[in-house]
Amino acid sequence: MKKEENKKMKEEKTIVGADCHDIKCPIHGALKVRGRIFEGTVTKKFPTRVVIEFERRIYSRKYERYFKSKTKLHARLPKCIESQINLGDLISIQECRPLSKIIHFAVIKKIKNAGER
């Protein structure tokens, strides 16, 4: 079973971006991702990172109500996925080791385009 899974993973890696030589790429490089996974829309895009924003509901004990809160997270953008992701896209990020002062997540995949909602 494990050999078949390893073969599938290797095939996926070669299909997505065979020319990716980024060490901090979670798909082709040595960066290991683990922990929490978040989905959000891209609000800012930089050469090596993106900023995503997503809403969550928080319960207030005092008022016994739920209210909305927005969270912004910075994530590392690998070179192999950089051309596919634009502003407004829905993407998935996963936790990794701290890469810089503000970057603790890496982009895993693109879920939807900006206009598909």
C-alpha positions, -999 to 999 in steps of 0.1 A, spaced: 0 0 0 27 25 9 46 19 -23 15 26 -44 9 58 -24 45 69 -28 43 64 -66 11 85 -67 27 113 -48 58 113 -70 36 114 -101 16 144 -87 48 162 -79 62 158 -114 29 169 -131 24 201 -111 58 217 -115 87 197 -125 110 227 -129 105 239 -93 138 241 -75 125 261 -45 138 246 -12 109 261 8 82 246 -15 59 222 4 52 202 -28 87 198 -44 111 211 -17 122 201 18 95 221 37 73 199 58 38 210 65 18 198 95 -9 211 117 -39 234 109 -54 239 75 -72 271 65 -91 282 35 -94 319 26 -94 345 -2 -62 362 -13 -63 399 -4 -26 408 -12 0 391 -33 38 396 -31 66 378 -49 71 352 -22 40 354 -1 3 360 0 -21 374 26 -54 355 30 -85 366 49 -113 345 62 -143 350 85 -150 330 117 -178 332 143 -170 339 179 -194 334 207 -199 363 232 -208 350 267 -219 384 279 -244 390 251 -251 354 244 -247 360 206 -223 351 178 -204 377 160 -182 377 129 -145 383 130 -120 384 102 -85 369 104 -56 377 82 -27 352 77 5 354 57 16 323 38 46 314 17 39 313 -21 60 287 -39 73 295 -74 55 266 -90 21 279 -80 28 316 -82 14 321 -117 -18 303 -109 -29 324 -79 -43 359 -83 -62 383 -60 -96 371 -49 -89 334 -54 -99 309 -28 -68 290 -16 -58 264 10 -29 269 33 -13 246 59 9 253 89 46 248 88 77 258 107 82 296 112 98 308 79 101 344 90 86 368 116 51 367 101 51 337 79 41 304 95 20 289 67 25 276 32 2 276 2 -9 240 -6 -34 244 -34 -59 266 -53 -95 258 -47 -115 284 -69 -109 313 -91 -120 348 -82 -150 348 -105 -164 313 -97 -183 322 -65 
